[in-house]
Amino acid sequence: MVGTSGTTRQATTSRTDVSLIAHRGFAGVYPENTVAAIERATTAASPGGLPEMVEVDVMPTADGEIVTFHDYDLGRLTDAPSELADRKVWETTAETLADLDVLGTGERIPTLSAVLDALPSSVGVNVEFKNPGSAEIRPGENLPPEARAEQTALWKPFAEDVLSTLSATDHDVLVSSFSEGALAAVREVDSSVPLAVVFADSIADGMEVARRYDCEAVHPPWNAIAGTPLFNAEYGSLGPFEDIDLLELAHEEGRAVNAWTVERWYEADQLRQAGVDGVIADYPGVLQFGDAGT
């Protein structure tokens, strides 16, 4: 495992070299978090070029395998029968999961190891810790001091397993999470692993968590970037955000800013002009239009 910032840890304005991060393997065009998505995202010809990094979500199975899957339960993304549709991934064995069809494509839920094997060595991997197998996690919170040890302990065995798997790869790695406990656990297991805090509610809280664990990057939603027409635009339930210049603040502290989840070239171009370091995108061509120098 080669350490990397994600991607990159330097102050920059009006960037022309924005990193393209394939969200779940470009979930807008390929079956998300599958081996096929990873292969296509990193080899298929695209006007936007190949991604610098692929983002995948990880969770454990009931028997201790690590799989790449986003939702906690199985119903939305697979052909799970009714008796399994509401079952949690971590309550289901790897063998059972391997029989399920992802989004009607014939692709299966892969292990993290299979995804890493499919990833070209030149492409990095952003591993998002989604859940360690518990309903007790507290995603999106800036935890009070009395809760931090408990949440760290909850995540630590899973962090050990994931980092053990990642240690066998030569890919550049960035670990990210909405959950402070996951970041804390990774820091305890291996302090050299680059981290990114993902946040959706409060810029101030997200930056406080980033400082607490010296995160190399922050991952805000695309409508959290002040000074752009996108700031506090409607994006599901996300926002409104505090009037904080996140880019200036993060870059002053040496943290990269990778915005999620970008689906349109207009968003990507506004973010590029503002000075983000990376866009976490559902589509491979979002960076091909516009002039970042204007």
Secondary structure as the mmCIF struct_conf table of DSSP 4:
data_model
#
loop_
_struct_conf.conf_type_id
_struct_conf.id
_struct_conf.beg_label_comp_id
_struct_conf.beg_label_asym_id
_struct_conf.beg_label_seq_id
_struct_conf.end_label_comp_id
_struct_conf.end_label_asym_id
_struct_conf.end_label_seq_id
STRN STRN1 VAL A 2 GLY A 3
BEND BEND1 GLY A 6 THR A 7
BEND BEND2 GLN A 10 GLN A 10
BEND BEND3 THR A 13 SER A 14
BEND BEND4 THR A 16 THR A 16
HELX_LH_PP_P HELX_LH_PP_P1 VAL A 18 VAL A 18
STRN STRN2 SER A 19 HIS A 23
TURN_TY1_P TURN_TY1_P1 ARG A 24 VAL A 29
BEND BEND5 TYR A 30 TYR A 30
TURN_TY1_P TURN_TY1_P2 GLU A 32 ASN A 33
BEND BEND6 THR A 34 THR A 34
HELX_RH_AL_P HELX_RH_AL_P1 VAL A 35 THR A 43
BEND BEND7 ALA A 44 ALA A 44
TURN_TY1_P TURN_TY1_P3 PRO A 47 GLY A 48
BEND BEND8 GLU A 52 GLU A 52
STRN STRN3 MET A 53 PRO A 60
TURN_TY1_P TURN_TY1_P4 ALA A 62 ASP A 63
BEND BEND9 GLY A 64 GLY A 64
STRN STRN4 ILE A 66 THR A 68
BEND BEND10 ASP A 71 TYR A 72
STRN STRN5 ASP A 73 ASP A 73
BEND BEND11 LEU A 74 LEU A 74
TURN_TY1_P TURN_TY1_P5 GLY A 75 LEU A 77
STRN STRN6 THR A 78 THR A 78
HELX_RH_AL_P HELX_RH_AL_P2 SER A 82 ALA A 85
TURN_TY1_P TURN_TY1_P6 ASP A 86 ASP A 86
STRN STRN7 LYS A 88 LYS A 88
HELX_RH_3T_P HELX_RH_3T_P1 VAL A 89 GLU A 91
BEND BEND12 THR A 92 THR A 92
HELX_RH_AL_P HELX_RH_AL_P3 ALA A 94 ALA A 98
TURN_TY1_P TURN_TY1_P7 ASP A 99 ASP A 99
HELX_LH_PP_P HELX_LH_PP_P2 LEU A 100 ASP A 101
STRN STRN8 VAL A 102 VAL A 102
TURN_TY1_P TURN_TY1_P8 LEU A 103 GLY A 106
STRN STRN9 GLU A 107 GLU A 107
HELX_LH_PP_P HELX_LH_PP_P3 ILE A 109 PRO A 110
STRN STRN10 THR A 111 THR A 111
HELX_RH_AL_P HELX_RH_AL_P4 LEU A 112 ALA A 118
BEND BEND13 LEU A 119 LEU A 119
TURN_TY1_P TURN_TY1_P9 SER A 121 SER A 122
BEND BEND14 VAL A 123 VAL A 123
STRN STRN11 GLY A 124 PHE A 129
BEND BEND15 PRO A 132 GLY A 133
TURN_TY1_P TURN_TY1_P10 ALA A 135 GLU A 136
TURN_TY1_P TURN_TY1_P11 PRO A 139 GLY A 140
HELX_RH_AL_P HELX_RH_AL_P5 PRO A 145 LEU A 166
TURN_TY1_P TURN_TY1_P12 SER A 167 ALA A 168
BEND BEND16 HIS A 171 HIS A 171
STRN STRN12 ASP A 172 SER A 177
BEND BEND17 PHE A 178 PHE A 178
HELX_RH_AL_P HELX_RH_AL_P6 GLU A 180 VAL A 189
TURN_TY1_P TURN_TY1_P13 SER A 191 SER A 192
BEND BEND18 VAL A 193 VAL A 193
STRN STRN13 LEU A 195 VAL A 198
BEND BEND19 ALA A 200 ASP A 201
HELX_RH_AL_P HELX_RH_AL_P7 ILE A 203 ARG A 212
TURN_TY1_P TURN_TY1_P14 TYR A 213 ASP A 214
BEND BEND20 GLU A 216 GLU A 216
STRN STRN14 ALA A 217 HIS A 219
STRN STRN15 PRO A 221 PRO A 221
HELX_RH_3T_P HELX_RH_3T_P2 TRP A 222 ALA A 224
TURN_TY1_P TURN_TY1_P15 ALA A 226 GLY A 227
BEND BEND21 THR A 228 THR A 228
TURN_TY1_P TURN_TY1_P16 PRO A 229 ASN A 232
STRN STRN16 TYR A 235 TYR A 235
TURN_TY1_P TURN_TY1_P17 GLY A 236 SER A 237
STRN STRN17 LEU A 238 LEU A 238
HELX_LH_PP_P HELX_LH_PP_P4 PRO A 240 GLU A 242
BEND BEND22 ASP A 243 ASP A 243
HELX_RH_AL_P HELX_RH_AL_P8 LEU A 246 GLU A 252
TURN_TY1_P TURN_TY1_P18 GLU A 253 GLY A 254
STRN STRN18 ALA A 256 VAL A 262
BEND BEND23 ARG A 264 ARG A 264
HELX_RH_AL_P HELX_RH_AL_P9 TRP A 265 ALA A 274
TURN_TY1_P TURN_TY1_P19 GLY A 275 GLY A 275
BEND BEND24 ASP A 277 ASP A 277
STRN STRN19 GLY A 278 ALA A 281
BEND BEND25 ASP A 282 TYR A 283
TURN_TY1_P TURN_TY1_P20 PRO A 284 LEU A 287
BEND BEND26 GLN A 288 GLY A 290
TURN_TY1_P TURN_TY1_P21 ALA A 292 GLY A 293
#
